[in-house]
Amino acid sequence: MTYIAAIEALADPTRRHIFESLRSRPKNVGELAASQTVSRPAVSQHLKVLQQARLVTVEPHGTKRVYAIRSEGLEELRSYLDSFGTDILAAFAAEITLRQTNN
């Protein structure tokens, strides 16, 4: 059920923007804060939530902490979302079968 934490974390627009900022490359808090409308401490708090949701990783580099998207976290979320497509296809196939047997 790790996808629930991911959905909740990404529901916040600021967190989503911070997460999307990591798409191009890993960044430290200062780099991320430069493109945000919230303070640097707020960015750190949002990153903590993203890390707890298993969407980002953090690695110390000297005195800085570098954040990157955790691809496994996205896979867990993607698997959950893909299950809806499977359910829809199964329902469609069942409807086709039902219509064929009724004709």
Protein Blocks (a to p, Z undefined) as FASTA:
>chain_A
ZZmmmmmmmmpmklmmmmmmmmmpccdfklmmmmpcbdfklmmmmmmmmmmnopaccdde
hjbccddddfklmmmmmmmmmmmmmmmmmmmmmmmmmmmmmZZ
